[in-house]
Amino acid sequence: MPIATEKNLEELSPFELSLFLEKKVHEENKGKNLLNAGRGNPNWTAPTPREAFFLLGQFATQETLHDNGELTAGMITAKEGRSQRFIDFLTAHPGKGSNFLKKVWYSDNNYLGLPKEDWLTEMLDHIIGDNYPNPVRCLTACEGPIKAYLNQELFADSTIPFDIFAVEGGTAGICYMFDTLMNNFLLHQGDKIALMLPTFAPYLEIPELPQYDFDVVKIQAQQTVLDGKSSYQFPDSEINKLRDTTIKAVFVVNPSNPTANAICQPTIDLIKEIVATDHKDLMILTDDVYGTFVPTFKSLFAELPYNTACIYSYSKYFGATGWRVGTIAVARDSIFDQLIAKLPDESTAKLAARYASVSSDPGSIPFIDRIVADSRDVALNHAAGLSSPQQVMMTLFSLYSLMDEGQAYKDEVMAICHEREKLLFHTLGLEEPLASLDTAYYCEIDFEEWVRKRYGQAFATYLKKSWTVTKILTILAEKEQLMLLKANAFGSGEWAVRVSLANLSTNQYAEVGERIIHLTESIRDEWLKETK
């Protein structure tokens, strides 16, 4: 990066600024413990499904051994007595992981989608990773548990048939969706789309790329009061922009990032009414990565399944950002399939040529299988698919949540986040948001508003005139060793900052507030000297 100046720091994205400041702080190393509440990597993990994963892998390795090889082993094949060997192995390795696998094995719930003996053999093969993933969209032994998990946590036990594509985390899902929408002429360069803001910053940045150059309609949430508590929600006047039928698609992160609120039911009902009456062909993409942090969450996919594609990542909830595991879910006979069927002959001919190597009847390929093919530039469709061991990890995460202990895990994770939010807000003198819609994974602070309420209008006016958020965050990092993220690139206000409540120890969040106060008061003291 070139020599830092105020100008080029202002031009950096929130994430690039954070990385620059983190490096700078580490190099200067002033002795004060760095508190990085910028990037939202959780500092908890789910140990039970991980222990089960490694136990399953150990058992699988034993099942490949044979007498003929000293350094080589065989592949997983069906063998007599495997079920009993599996139970004996788990008994010989007591702990939470083996108890969990026993619960899965003896469960009466039909989450596996296969007879359990067949499921075990397939899972052992997948965790060894000795074959290409097949089916490429999602492994059969993994699909049932993953769908059951999505249905329980996000889709309110919907009965709508849907398919899933296992992908390399939510970020891959985002890229794949944009590409396939373009490749199948559902979106064109320069088309009008809507973004529900605030949102994950790349959703604002991707539409500006030259290959898309979309005309973006911004649908802006506002801080409001629900049930006597603060919440960021969308006014009806903003949602009604979706009645414009020239808007091809709308993209939403729900619950939001960084404002951390789920969309309230009246707003969802209004969107449903708009689709039913004015905009039947509206394509909806919902990114529900934070849905599992809300006590009772219902995805837009559950409410408008035929118009909606859902992206979900396991990264945040299970502390699994390094695993890169997630899914795309699309209902069968969705609006995406229907719009492809209505394309003009010229476009249909181009798509037939594009997907000819995948099927003798390219026109019959469902939208979700087009996403799979496009993820490997079609020609490599036969070698597509998320790695088999990654899909096994997703499956065990899913099954864990479907067991009794999964609810206890959810309660503990949500309690961690809300306790951190409580400590920070109490220190700063802020009122906590409406808990029923609040993930407490992030929080957004309007710095100008906070300064005005705490220190008065005159100082707030001075700060807005003489400082920028970038400058404040830079000084905060340098002098207070505290990293926060500016939130304007997420579609929030110019003076909004994002605090991650996920990646520091709970007892450090009071310290986060104290460092913000200390810097602000030092700036105010200098201002008071100047005014005198």
C-alpha positions in Angstrom: 0.0 0.0 0.0 1.3 3.5 -0.7 2.3 5.9 2.1 -0.8 6.6 4.2 -2.4 10.0 3.9 -5.7 11.2 5.2 -7.1 11.1 1.7 -6.3 7.6 0.8 -7.4 6.3 4.2 -10.8 7.9 3.6 -11.0 6.0 0.3 -10.3 2.6 1.8 -13.2 0.1 2.3 -14.0 -0.6 6.0 -12.2 -3.9 5.9 -9.1 -2.6 4.2 -8.9 0.3 6.6 -9.2 -2.1 9.5 -6.4 -4.4 8.1 -4.1 -1.3 7.6 -4.7 0.0 11.1 -4.3 -3.4 12.7 -0.9 -3.8 11.0 0.1 -0.3 12.0 -0.8 -0.8 15.6 1.1 -4.1 15.8 4.2 -2.4 14.3 4.1 0.5 16.8 3.2 -1.8 19.7 2.6 0.7 22.4 2.1 -1.9 25.1 -1.6 -1.5 25.6 -3.6 -4.6 24.8 -5.2 -4.3 21.3 -9.0 -4.8 21.4 -10.1 -5.6 17.9 -13.9 -5.2 17.7 -13.8 -4.6 14.0 -13.9 -7.9 12.1 -16.8 -10.2 13.2 -15.0 -13.5 13.6 -16.6 -15.3 16.7 -14.3 -16.3 19.6 -16.4 -19.4 20.5 -16.6 -22.8 18.8 -18.9 -25.8 19.0 -16.7 -28.6 20.5 -19.2 -31.5 20.5 -19.8 -31.8 16.7 -16.0 -31.3 16.1 -15.1 -34.1 18.5 -17.6 -36.3 16.7 -16.0 -35.3 13.3 -12.6 -36.4 14.4 -13.9 -39.6 16.0 -15.8 -40.5 12.9 -12.6 -39.8 10.8 -10.6 -42.1 13.2 -13.1 -44.9 12.8 -13.2 -44.4 9.1 -9.4 -44.7 8.9 -9.6 -48.0 10.8 -12.2 -49.3 8.4 -9.8 -48.7 5.4 -7.0 -50.8 6.9 -6.2 -54.3 5.5 -3.6 -56.9 5.8 -1.9 -56.5 2.4 -0.6 -52.9 2.9 2.0 -51.7 5.3 1.8 -48.0 4.4 -1.3 -48.0 2.1 -4.9 -48.7 2.9 -8.0 -49.4 1.0 -11.2 -47.5 0.3 -14.4 -47.5 2.2 -16.7 -50.4 1.0 -19.6 -52.1 2.6 -18.4 -54.6 5.3 -20.2 -57.0 7.6 -20.3 -56.1 11.2 -19.6 -52.4 10.7 -22.5 -51.2 12.8 -21.3 -53.2 15.8 -17.7 -52.1 15.3 -18.9 -48.5 15.2 -20.7 -48.8 18.5 -17.8 -50.7 20.1 -15.5 -47.9 18.9 -17.7 -45.2 20.4 -17.9 -47.1 23.7 -14.1 -47.3 23.8 -13.8 -43.5 23.2 -16.2 -42.0 25.8 -17.0 -38.3 25.7 -19.4 -35.7 24.3 -18.5 -36.5 20.7 -19.1 -40.2 21.1 -22.3 -39.6 23.1 -23.6 -37.3 20.3 -22.8 -39.9 17.6 -24.7 -42.6 19.7 -27.7 -40.2 19.9 -27.7 -39.8 16.2 -27.4 -43.6 15.7 -30.2 -44.5 18.0 -32.5 -41.5 17.2 -36.0 -42.3 16.1 -36.1 -39.1 14.0 -35.6 -39.7 10.3 -33.0 -36.9 9.8 -30.5 -39.1 7.9 -32.6 -39.7 4.8 -31.1 -43.2 4.5 -31.1 -46.4 6.4 -28.5 -45.8 9.1 -26.2 -48.6 8.1 -26.0 -47.1 4.5 -25.7 -43.6 5.9 -22.7 -44.7 8.1 -20.9 -46.3 5.1 -21.4 -43.2 3.0 -20.3 -40.8 5.7 -17.2 -42.9 6.3 -16.4 -42.7 2.6 -17.0 -38.9 2.6 -14.9 -38.1 5.6 -12.0 -40.1 4.2 -12.4 -38.1 1.0 -11.3 -40.9 -1.4 -13.9 -40.2 -4.0 -15.2 -37.1 -5.9 -18.3 -35.6 -4.4 -21.3 -37.3 -6.0 -24.0 -36.0 -6.4 -22.1 -32.7 -7.1 -24.8 -30.5 -5.7 -25.0 -32.1 -2.2 -24.1 -35.6 -1.0 -27.1 -37.8 -0.4 -26.0 -38.7 3.2 -25.6 -35.0 4.0 -28.7 -33.5 2.3 -31.3 -34.8 4.7 -29.7 -33.5 7.9 -28.8 -30.1 6.3 -32.3 -29.6 5.0 -33.8 -30.6 8.4 -31.5 -28.0 10.1 -32.5 -25.3 7.7 -36.1 -26.1 8.2 -35.9 -26.0 11.9 -33.7 -22.9 12.3 -34.7 -20.7 9.4 -37.7 -22.0 7.5 -40.2 -22.5 10.3 -40.7 -26.2 9.4 -41.9 -25.4 5.9 -43.3 -28.2 3.8 -42.3 -26.6 0.5 -39.9 -28.9 -1.4 -36.5 -27.3 -1.9 -33.0 -28.2 -3.0 -29.6 -27.2 -1.7 -26.2 -26.7 -3.1 -23.4 -27.1 -0.5 -20.9 -24.2 -1.1 -17.6 -22.9 0.2 -19.2 -20.5 2.7 -21.6 -17.7 2.3 -19.2 -15.6 0.2 -19.0 -18.3 -2.5 -22.8 -18.5 -2.4 -23.0 -14.8 -3.1 -20.6 -15.0 -6.1 -22.3 -18.0 -7.6 -25.7 -16.5 -7.4 -24.7 -13.2 -9.1 -22.9 -15.1 -11.9 -25.8 -17.6 -12.6 -28.4 -14.8 -12.6 -26.3 -13.1 -15.3 -25.4 -16.2 -17.2 -29.1 -17.2 -17.5 -30.3 -13.7 -18.6 -32.3 -13.2 -15.4 -30.2 -10.1 -14.9 -28.4 -8.0 -17.5 -25.7 -5.4 -17.2 -27.3 -2.1 -16.2 -30.5 -3.7 -14.8 -32.3 -2.2 -11.9 -32.0 -4.0 -8.6 -32.9 -3.1 -5.0 -30.7 -3.4 -1.9 -32.2 -3.4 1.5 -29.8 -1.3 3.7 -27.7 -1.5 5.8 -26.2 -4.7 4.4 -22.9 -6.6 4.2 -20.6 -4.1 2.4 -19.8 -6.4 -0.6 -23.5 -6.4 -1.6 -23.1 -2.7 -2.3 -19.7 -3.1 -4.0 -20.5 -6.1 -6.3 -23.3 -4.2 -8.3 -20.7 -1.5 -9.1 -18.4 -3.9 -10.8 -18.1 -3.3 -14.6 -19.6 -6.7 -15.6 -22.8 -5.8 -13.6 -23.1 -2.0 -13.4 -26.5 -2.4 -11.9 -28.9 0.6 -11.3 -29.3 0.2 -7.6 -32.5 1.3 -5.7 -31.7 1.7 -2.0 -34.3 0.6 0.5 -33.2 2.2 3.8 -34.0 1.0 7.3 -34.4 3.5 10.0 -34.1 3.4 13.8 -37.5 3.2 15.2 -39.4 2.1 18.4 -41.1 -1.3 18.6 -42.7 -2.5 21.9 -41.0 0.4 23.6 -37.5 -0.6 22.5 -35.2 0.5 19.7 -34.9 -1.4 16.5 -33.8 -0.8 12.9 -36.7 -1.5 10.6 -38.0 -0.5 7.1 -40.7 2.2 6.8 -43.6 1.1 4.5 -42.6 4.0 2.2 -39.2 2.3 1.5 -40.7 -1.2 1.1 -43.3 0.2 -1.4 -40.4 1.0 -3.8 -40.5 -2.7 -4.6 -43.8 -2.2 -6.4 -41.7 -0.8 -9.3 -41.8 -3.8 -11.7 -38.6 -2.5 -13.4 -36.7 -3.7 -10.3 -35.6 -7.2 -11.3 -34.3 -8.5 -7.9 -33.9 -7.4 -4.3 -31.0 -8.5 -2.1 -31.2 -8.5 1.7 -29.1 -9.6 4.7 -31.7 -10.7 7.3 -31.0 -10.2 10.2 -29.0 -7.2 9.1 -25.3 -6.4 9.2 -24.3 -4.2 11.0 -27.6 -3.1 12.6 -28.2 -6.7 13.7 -32.0 -6.7 13.5 -34.3 -9.2 11.9 -37.1 -7.8 9.7 -40.4 -7.5 11.7 -43.5 -9.4 10.6 -45.5 -6.4 9.4 -42.7 -5.6 6.9 -42.6 -9.2 5.7 -46.4 -9.1 5.3 -46.1 -6.0 3.2 -43.4 -7.6 0.9 -45.7 -10.6 0.5 -48.6 -8.3 -0.5 -46.4 -6.5 -3.0 -45.4 -9.8 -4.6 -48.9 -11.1 -4.7 -50.5 -8.0 -6.2 -47.9 -5.9 -8.0 -44.7 -7.8 -8.6 -45.1 -11.5 -9.0 -41.8 -11.9 -10.9 -39.6 -10.2 -8.2 -36.5 -12.3 -7.5 -35.4 -12.2 -3.8 -32.0 -13.2 -2.5 -31.9 -13.4 1.3 -28.6 -14.0 3.2 -29.6 -15.5 6.6 -26.2 -16.1 8.2 -27.3 -14.4 11.4 -30.8 -15.9 11.6 -29.7 -18.5 14.3 -28.9 -15.6 16.7 -32.5 -14.6 16.9 -34.7 -16.5 19.4 -37.5 -17.2 16.9 -36.5 -16.5 13.3 -38.4 -16.9 10.1 -36.7 -16.4 6.8 -38.2 -14.7 3.8 -37.7 -18.0 2.1 -40.3 -19.5 4.4 -42.8 -16.7 3.6 -42.1 -16.4 -0.1 -40.4 -19.7 -1.1 -41.0 -19.5 -4.8 -39.6 -16.0 -5.2 -36.6 -16.4 -2.9 -33.2 -18.0 -2.9 -31.6 -18.3 0.5 -27.9 -18.3 1.3 -26.8 -19.6 4.7 -23.3 -20.0 6.2 -22.4 -22.1 9.2 -19.4 -19.8 9.9 -20.7 -17.5 12.6 -23.0 -19.7 14.7 -20.6 -22.6 15.0 -17.3 -20.6 15.1 -16.4 -22.1 11.8 -15.1 -19.3 9.5 -12.1 -21.4 8.6 -14.2 -24.4 7.4 -15.8 -22.3 4.6 -19.1 -24.2 4.7 -22.6 -23.0 3.6 -25.6 -23.6 1.4 -27.8 -22.1 -1.2 -31.4 -23.2 -1.0 -33.9 -22.8 -3.8 -37.5 -24.1 -4.0 -38.5 -26.5 -6.7 -40.3 -24.8 -9.6 -39.2 -21.4 -8.3 -39.6 -18.1 -10.0 -36.0 -18.5 -11.3 -37.0 -21.6 -13.2 -40.2 -20.0 -14.4 -38.5 -17.0 -15.8 -35.9 -19.1 -17.5 -38.7 -21.0 -19.2 -40.2 -17.8 -20.5 -36.9 -16.5 -22.1 -37.0 -15.5 -25.8 -35.9 -18.1 -28.3 -32.5 -16.4 -28.9 -31.6 -16.6 -25.2 -32.9 -20.2 -24.9 -30.7 -21.2 -27.8 -27.6 -19.6 -26.1 -28.4 -21.4 -22.9 -28.8 -24.7 -24.7 -25.4 -24.3 -26.1 -23.9 -23.2 -22.7 -25.2 -26.3 -20.8 -25.1 -28.9 -23.7 -22.2 -30.8 -22.1 -24.2 -31.2 -18.8 -27.4 -32.7 -20.2 -28.9 -33.9 -23.4 -31.9 -31.8 -22.6 -30.3 -28.5 -21.4 -33.7 -26.7 -21.1 -34.7 -29.0 -18.3 -31.8 -28.2 -16.0 -33.2 -26.6 -12.8 -31.8 -23.2 -11.8 -30.0 -24.6 -8.8 -28.1 -27.1 -11.0 -27.2 -24.3 -13.3 -25.6 -22.6 -10.3 -23.6 -25.8 -9.7 -22.5 -26.0 -13.3 -21.5 -22.3 -13.4 -19.5 -22.7 -10.3 -17.1 -24.8 -12.4 -17.5 -22.9 -15.7 -19.9 -25.7 -16.9 -17.1 -27.7 -18.5 -15.9 -29.0 -15.1 -19.4 -29.7 -13.8 -18.5 -33.4 -13.3 -15.8 -32.3 -10.8 -18.0 -29.7 -9.0 -19.1 -29.8 -5.4 -17.9 -28.8 -2.0 -15.3 -31.2 -0.7 -16.8 -34.3 1.0 -15.1 -33.8 4.4 -16.5 -30.3 4.5 -20.0 -31.6 3.8 -19.6 -34.1 6.7 -18.7 -31.3 9.0 -21.8 -29.4 7.9 -23.9 -32.5 8.5 -22.6 -33.0 12.0 -23.2 -29.3 12.8 -26.7 -29.7 11.5 -27.4 -32.9 13.4 -26.1 -31.3 16.6 -28.6 -28.5 16.4 -31.4 -31.0 15.8 -30.6 -32.8 19.1 -31.6 -31.6 22.6 -28.1 -30.3 23.3 -28.4 -28.1 20.2 -31.0 -25.9 21.9 -28.8 -25.5 25.0 -25.9 -24.5 22.7 -28.1 -21.9 21.0 -29.2 -20.5 24.3 -25.6 -20.2 25.5 -24.4 -18.5 22.3 -27.2 -15.9 22.4 -26.6 -15.3 26.1 -22.9 -14.6 25.4 -23.8 -12.0 22.7 -26.5 -10.2 24.7 -24.3 -10.0 27.8 -21.6 -8.3 25.8 -24.1 -5.9 24.3 -25.4 -5.1 27.8 -21.9 -4.3 29.1 -21.0 -2.1 26.2 -24.4 -0.2 26.1 -24.3 0.3 29.9 -20.8 1.8 29.7 -21.8 4.1 26.9 -25.1 5.0 28.4 -27.2 3.5 25.6 -30.5 1.6 25.8 -30.4 -2.0 24.6 -32.4 -2.8 21.4 -35.5 -4.9 21.2 -34.2 -8.3 22.1 -36.7 -10.4 20.2 -35.4 -9.1 16.8 -31.8 -8.4 17.9 -28.9 -10.8 17.1 -26.5 -8.9 19.4 -23.8 -10.2 17.1 -22.9 -6.7 16.0 -24.2 -3.3 17.1 -24.2 0.0 15.2 -23.5 3.2 17.1 -24.4 6.6 15.6 -21.3 8.3 16.9 -22.5 11.8 16.2 -25.8 11.2 17.9 -24.1 9.6 20.9 -21.8 12.6 21.3 -24.7 15.0 21.0 -26.6 13.3 23.7 -23.7 12.9 26.0 -21.6 16.0 25.5 -24.0 18.5 23.9 -24.8 20.0 20.5 -21.9 22.4 20.3 -19.3 19.7 20.6 -21.1 17.4 18.2 -21.2 20.3 15.6 -17.5 20.8 16.1 -16.8 17.1 15.7 -18.8 16.8 12.5 -17.2 19.9 11.0 -13.6 19.2 11.9 -13.3 15.4 12.0 -14.4 12.4 10.0 -15.2 8.9 11.2 -12.1 7.6 9.5 -9.9 10.0 11.4 -11.6 9.1 14.7 -11.2 5.4 14.1 -7.6 5.9 13.1 -6.8 7.8 16.3 -8.8 5.3 18.3 -6.6 2.5 17.0 -3.4 4.5 17.4 -4.0 6.0 20.9 -6.5 3.7 22.5 -5.6 0.4 20.8 -9.2 -0.2 19.9 -10.3 -1.3 16.4 -13.9 -0.6 15.2 -15.3 -0.5 11.7 -16.9 2.4 9.9 -20.3 1.5 8.8 -21.1 4.0 6.0 -20.0 1.5 3.4 -22.7 -0.9 4.7 -25.3 1.7 3.7 -25.5 3.2 7.2 -25.1 6.8 8.1 -21.9 8.7 7.6 -21.2 8.7 11.4 -22.1 5.2 12.1 -19.6 2.7 13.5 -19.9 -1.1 13.8 -18.8 -2.9 16.9 -18.5 -6.7 16.7 -19.8 -8.3 19.8 -18.5 -11.7 18.8 -14.7 -11.6 18.9 -13.6 -10.3 22.3 -13.9 -11.7 25.8 -17.2 -10.7 27.5 -15.5 -8.8 30.2 -13.6 -6.7 27.6 -16.7 -5.0 26.3 -16.9 -2.5 29.2 -13.3 -1.7 28.3 -14.3 -1.1 24.7 -16.8 1.5 25.9 -14.3 3.1 28.3 -11.8 3.5 25.5 -14.3 5.2 23.2 -15.2 7.6 26.1 -11.6 8.3 26.9 -10.7 9.3 23.3 -13.9 11.3 22.9 -13.2 13.2 26.2 -9.6 13.9 25.2 -10.9 15.4 21.9 -13.4 17.4 23.8 -10.8 18.7 26.3 -8.7 20.0 23.4 -11.7 21.6 21.9 -12.6 23.3 25.1 -9.0 24.7 25.4 -9.2 26.1 21.9 -12.6 27.7 22.4 -11.4 29.4 25.6 
